[in-house]
Amino acid sequence: MKHMTQIVRMMWCIWLVAGLQLPVFNHAAAQGRDFLSRTELVLAGGGMTYIGDLSNQSAFGEVNLAGSIGLRSRIDNRWSVCGRLTYGSLSATKDWLPSRNLSFRTHLYEASLVAEFDFRPYGPGATESMWTPYIFGGLGLFHFNPMGEYVRADGSAEWVELQPLRTEGQGTSLYPQRRPYALTQLALPFGVGVRMRLGKYVSVSAEYGFRKTWTDYVDDVSTTYVGAALLTDEVQNGVVAAAMADRSAEPNAVGIKRGDDSLDDWYSYFNVTIGVNLELMLGWMRSKRCRN
């Protein structure tokens, strides 16, 4: 996204100001509050959207289902820490440049750890709010594997992995500086949300966040066309590689831009989350075991 750098700077400025309210030694932790009473299991469902070359860097592209499971532990009535495992998918089945005619899809697996700051004192206490807006930010690790639909001469089709095909000449004799991209990368999750208590032990929240990445190959599109001859000669399964690298009606000359390598790919994740306190869950399990 063309203005994402400014958005990231703004978010982290807000984060820095909010961080001034985090004490070095947390009073609640110093009193030895029970871990179970301040920790909840979180289950989330929502959608993911790809942001990159094939969507013209738009945040309003194709939406794919996604879900998460994790744990959130409260530090005090302003701060909490949340770790999640997330599964979803990203896709761009219709290129915003019809003449380029590229497309992709990928499963996505993410592990993240974020800190959350509530703008209102939040918790079960009489002086705490039942709802609050919040911001979050942290670090994530995600795995992807872009695939494209290869159509044979007889009209049959199959989905093939694009990274092994080296569609932009990665590691070939003419482009040794282009290294094959890693399929596991770091991400920077950040965003906003609002949460509400539904009693002492259950909460619900809705949030919208972005993932800034440091790769431009989530979609397998970044630099320039390298020509069918190079791929056919130097890449294993070169005929398929050449077909997937250039799907235009008229072949593009070597060196013509295929993507914009000045902008990395991003993705967004919006979800609704249900949180259930571990104290309630384990208490229910214990009571059931005692009855048995």
C-alpha angles and dihedrals in degrees: 000000000000096000098037094106090062091046092052092049091050093048093050092047088056089046092052093051091048090049091064087073094059109098119222091234112032113228094212093052090047089059089055100242111194115264094222094053093056099038128080138187109240125206119185138184130184143101142299128214129196119227116194151087096321093051095044087247090294120155090209101070132121114330120218128186118262138174141188143199125193151118130273120196123190118224095186137326092294106035135054137164122222130191119190143178111212133189125190143122139246129208147166108193094168120048114223085223103060092191091060091049097190124151140169146174133199141180111235129207119188136183115190142173118197139172117227127206121199117210091210128044101267131194147082095289123112091244094047128090124253091218139024142170114239144182128218139194138166144116133301142183119212137184124208138166115194117216133188134198112253114201116201126214091259091057097254117129141201136178112249132190109254103199096069090050092064091214093185095047097263110182096001124133093259096045108034090147091064104083123196107265123244118247093214115064143163121258134191110221118198137150150114137277148160127232136192135192117236094193131315098307108030132063137177128204140176122206142173121204144168130221114215110202134190097224132081093198105079083109096032089243124111122115134013143324113267101191133254095261094064094048093045092051102041110024125076108245086018097170090061091043092054092048093050095043095058119026097161120126088241117037114250121236119251110273097027112135114264095174142350110267092185090076124057121216121260136186134202132216126198121181150157113235132201117201123197120190114243091222089061094044096048091043090054091048092049093049091049091050091050091052089052 
